[in-house]
Amino acid sequence: MEPLVAAQTAVAAVQNVLFATAAGSLACAVMGKRSGMGAPATLRGWQAGLAIALALTGLAYLWLQAAVMSGSPFAEAGPAVMAVLTESHYGVAWSVGFSGALLATLSRLFDRRGLPLFAAGLVAWAAGKAAASHAADAGDFSAREAIHVVHLCATALWAGAVIVAAAVLRRSPTAHLAAEERAIFCEALSHLATAALVVVLITGLYNVMQDTAQAGVPFLSMGWGRILTAKLVCVAAAVALGGWNRLVVLPELRGRAQQDGPAFMAAQERFNAWLSIEAVAMLAVLAFAAVLGHTPPTDG
């Protein structure tokens, strides 16, 4: 992999984490409010910072893309940026995604009333990413591109909710929160992760079938196929960890919520511990997704 492409991949991995964390912060804010825990004030600050970071990394990625497309050294890619924006399909796709990041940033000016705008900005960001991905080979506004937008949003909700919830549950002042509220929040998180996972698996299978349809070579003989396999191993690990929490730890957590004593706190700590490990697996999934996005499906 060439240095500029490697740099693009690294920036894309950061963007994946930022996008997922932004989506997760939105989901956790809603779940916190509905569970009675309330939305931690830090989440609003995170959302503003994440949206700004998405916009900044978008600018960095545009510069890298201009260097790659023009064949210029990184430091001399400035003149090619405008050409990429105005004369290429990538420029249109980038503009859609960047507009989404700006909308998400501006939405924070409206405090809680800006959450719908924040969500709309994230969807626009995902649409821009899809339009610049392998899914765009089928054309703009195609079913494949729309399905990839759904895949990106579902993945972000799943991974982001786990990552943000792991941080929120560890940092929340549990002494000031009723056990029932925490248990309801954990249950809502589990339901959201399960629903998002189903969507991720269905749309992901569709994407894989589309990407490999023209390959004509054995799956594991492709570099793309081997990277996807590594990603799927991380997905399987995340599913196993989430499944253990949902099927084993969560019922105990709910059962002991009425007492709100040491037994409940022990169950909560076990839930938090498995959730934190699952969050690490999610970070690996997002990193592999960035590598996949910069590897041709026909790469041997």
C-alpha positions in Angstrom: 0.0 0.0 0.0 1.4 3.4 -1.0 2.1 6.0 1.7 -0.7 8.3 0.6 -3.2 5.5 0.5 -2.0 4.3 3.9 -2.6 7.8 5.2 -6.1 7.8 3.7 -6.8 4.5 5.3 -5.7 5.8 8.7 -7.8 9.0 8.4 -10.8 6.8 7.2 -10.4 4.6 10.3 -10.5 7.7 12.5 -13.5 8.9 10.7 -15.3 5.6 11.2 -14.7 5.8 15.0 -15.8 9.5 15.1 -19.0 8.7 13.1 -19.8 5.7 15.2 -19.2 7.5 18.5 -21.3 10.4 17.3 -24.2 8.0 16.5 -23.6 6.2 19.7 -23.7 9.4 21.7 -27.1 10.2 20.1 -28.5 6.7 20.9 -27.2 6.8 24.5 -28.7 10.3 25.0 -32.1 9.0 23.9 -31.8 5.7 25.9 -30.6 7.6 29.0 -33.6 10.0 28.9 -36.1 7.1 28.4 -34.6 5.0 31.2 -34.7 7.8 33.7 -30.9 8.1 33.9 -31.0 11.3 31.9 -28.6 12.3 29.2 -25.2 13.0 30.7 -24.2 16.6 30.0 -20.9 15.4 28.7 -22.6 13.8 25.7 -23.7 17.1 24.3 -20.1 18.3 24.5 -18.9 15.1 22.8 -21.4 15.5 20.0 -20.1 19.0 19.2 -16.5 17.9 19.3 -17.1 14.8 17.3 -19.0 16.7 14.6 -16.1 19.3 14.3 -13.6 16.5 14.2 -15.5 14.8 11.4 -15.4 18.0 9.4 -11.7 18.5 10.0 -10.8 14.9 9.1 -13.0 15.4 6.0 -10.8 18.3 4.9 -7.6 16.2 5.6 -9.0 13.3 3.5 -9.9 15.6 0.6 -6.3 16.9 0.5 -5.0 13.3 0.5 -7.5 12.4 -2.3 -6.4 15.3 -4.4 -2.8 14.2 -4.0 -3.6 10.6 -5.0 -5.8 11.6 -8.0 -3.4 14.2 -9.3 -0.2 12.2 -8.6 1.2 15.2 -6.7 3.3 15.0 -3.5 1.2 15.7 -0.4 2.6 19.2 0.2 1.8 20.2 -3.4 -1.7 18.9 -3.7 -3.4 22.3 -3.0 -4.0 23.3 -6.6 -5.6 19.9 -7.3 -8.2 20.2 -4.5 -10.5 22.5 -6.5 -10.3 20.3 -9.6 -11.3 17.3 -7.5 -14.2 19.1 -6.0 -15.6 20.5 -9.2 -14.6 17.9 -11.9 -15.0 14.5 -10.2 -17.7 12.3 -8.8 -15.7 12.0 -5.6 -16.0 15.8 -5.2 -19.8 15.6 -5.2 -19.8 12.7 -2.8 -17.3 14.5 -0.5 -19.4 17.7 -0.6 -22.5 15.8 0.6 -20.6 14.2 3.5 -18.9 17.4 4.5 -22.2 19.3 4.5 -23.5 16.6 6.8 -20.6 17.2 9.2 -21.3 20.9 9.1 -25.0 20.4 9.8 -24.2 18.1 12.7 -21.9 20.8 14.1 -24.4 23.6 13.7 -27.1 21.5 15.3 -25.4 21.8 18.6 -26.3 25.5 18.7 -29.9 24.5 19.3 -29.1 22.4 22.4 -31.5 19.5 22.8 -33.8 20.8 20.0 -31.0 20.2 17.6 -30.9 16.4 18.0 -32.9 15.8 14.8 -30.6 18.0 12.8 -27.6 16.2 14.4 -29.1 12.9 13.3 -29.8 14.3 9.8 -26.2 15.5 9.5 -24.9 12.0 10.4 -27.1 10.4 7.8 -25.8 12.9 5.2 -22.3 12.0 6.2 -23.0 8.3 5.6 -24.6 9.1 2.3 -21.4 10.9 1.2 -19.3 8.0 2.3 -21.5 5.5 0.4 -21.4 7.6 -2.7 -17.6 7.5 -2.6 -17.3 3.8 -1.9 -17.5 0.6 -4.0 -21.3 0.8 -3.7 -21.2 3.8 -6.1 -20.1 1.5 -8.9 -23.8 0.8 -9.4 -24.5 4.5 -10.0 -25.9 7.3 -7.9 -29.2 6.9 -6.0 -29.0 3.1 -6.8 -30.5 0.4 -4.5 -26.9 -0.8 -3.7 -25.9 2.7 -2.6 -29.0 3.1 -0.4 -28.4 -0.3 1.2 -24.8 0.7 1.9 -26.0 3.9 3.7 -28.3 1.7 5.8 -25.3 -0.6 6.5 -23.1 2.3 7.6 -25.7 3.8 9.9 -26.6 0.5 11.5 -22.9 -0.3 12.0 -22.3 3.1 13.6 -25.3 2.6 15.9 -24.2 -0.8 17.0 -20.5 0.0 17.5 -21.0 3.5 18.7 -23.7 2.7 21.3 -21.4 0.0 22.7 -18.4 2.3 22.8 -20.2 5.3 24.3 -22.3 3.2 26.8 -19.1 1.5 28.0 -17.7 5.0 28.8 -20.9 6.4 30.2 -21.6 3.4 32.6 -18.1 3.5 33.9 -18.1 7.3 34.5 -21.6 7.7 35.7 -21.9 8.4 39.5 -23.7 5.2 40.3 -24.4 6.2 43.8 -26.8 8.9 42.5 -28.6 6.5 40.1 -31.2 4.0 41.0 -30.4 0.4 40.1 -33.7 0.1 38.2 -32.7 3.0 35.9 -29.3 1.5 35.2 -30.8 -1.9 34.5 -33.4 -0.3 32.1 -30.6 1.5 30.3 -28.5 -1.7 29.9 -31.6 -3.6 28.6 -32.3 -0.8 26.1 -28.7 -0.9 24.9 -28.9 -4.7 24.4 -32.1 -4.4 22.4 -30.6 -1.6 20.2 -27.4 -3.6 19.6 -29.4 -6.7 18.7 -31.7 -4.8 16.2 -28.7 -3.0 14.7 -26.8 -6.3 14.4 -29.6 -7.9 12.4 -29.6 -5.0 9.9 -25.7 -5.0 9.7 -25.7 -8.7 8.9 -28.4 -8.5 6.2 -27.0 -5.4 4.5 -23.4 -6.7 4.9 -24.2 -10.0 3.3 -25.8 -8.1 0.4 -22.7 -5.9 0.0 -20.3 -8.9 0.1 -22.4 -10.6 -2.6 -22.2 -7.5 -4.8 -18.5 -6.9 -4.3 -17.5 -10.5 -5.0 -19.9 -11.1 -8.0 -17.3 -10.0 -10.5 -14.2 -11.3 -8.7 -13.9 -14.6 -10.4 -11.3 -15.9 -8.0 -11.5 -17.8 -4.7 -12.6 -15.6 -1.8 -9.5 -16.1 0.4 -7.1 -15.8 -2.5 -8.0 -12.1 -2.6 -6.4 -9.6 -0.2 -9.8 -8.1 0.2 -11.3 -11.4 1.2 -8.6 -12.0 3.8 -9.2 -8.6 5.3 -12.9 -9.2 5.3 -12.3 -12.5 7.1 -10.3 -10.7 9.8 -13.1 -8.2 10.2 -15.7 -11.0 10.5 -13.7 -12.6 13.2 -13.8 -9.3 15.2 -17.6 -9.1 14.5 -18.0 -12.6 15.7 -16.1 -11.8 18.9 -18.3 -8.7 19.5 -21.4 -10.8 18.9 -20.2 -13.4 21.4 -19.4 -10.8 24.0 -22.7 -9.0 23.5 -24.6 -12.3 23.5 -23.0 -13.3 26.8 -24.0 -10.0 28.4 -27.6 -10.2 27.0 -28.2 -13.9 27.8 -26.2 -14.4 31.1 -25.4 -11.1 32.8 -28.4 -8.9 31.9 -31.1 -11.3 33.4 -29.1 -11.3 36.7 -28.8 -7.5 36.5 -32.5 -7.1 36.0 -33.3 -9.6 38.7 -31.2 -7.9 41.3 -32.2 -4.3 40.4 -35.0 -4.3 43.1 -32.5 -4.8 45.9 -29.9 -2.3 44.7 -27.2 -3.8 46.9 -23.8 -5.3 46.6 -25.1 -8.2 44.4 -26.5 -5.8 41.9 -23.3 -3.7 41.8 -21.3 -6.9 41.2 -23.6 -7.8 38.3 -23.3 -4.2 37.0 -19.5 -4.4 37.1 -19.5 -7.7 35.2 -21.8 -6.1 32.6 -19.5 -3.1 32.3 -16.4 -5.3 32.0 -17.8 -7.4 29.1 -19.1 -4.3 27.5 -15.7 -2.6 27.6 -14.1 -5.7 25.9 -16.9 -5.6 23.3 -16.1 -1.9 22.7 -12.5 -2.9 21.9 -13.7 -5.5 19.4 -15.9 -2.8 17.8 -12.9 -0.5 17.4 -11.1 -3.3 15.5 -14.2 -3.8 13.3 -14.2 -0.1 12.4 -10.5 -0.2 11.6 -10.8 -3.2 9.3 -13.8 -1.5 7.6 -11.5 1.4 6.7 -8.9 -1.0 5.2 -11.6 -2.8 3.2 -12.9 0.5 1.9 -9.4 1.2 0.4 -8.9 -2.3 -1.0 -10.4 -3.3 -4.4 -12.6 -6.4 -4.1 -10.7 -7.9 -7.0 -7.3 -7.3 -5.3 -5.3 -10.6 -5.3 
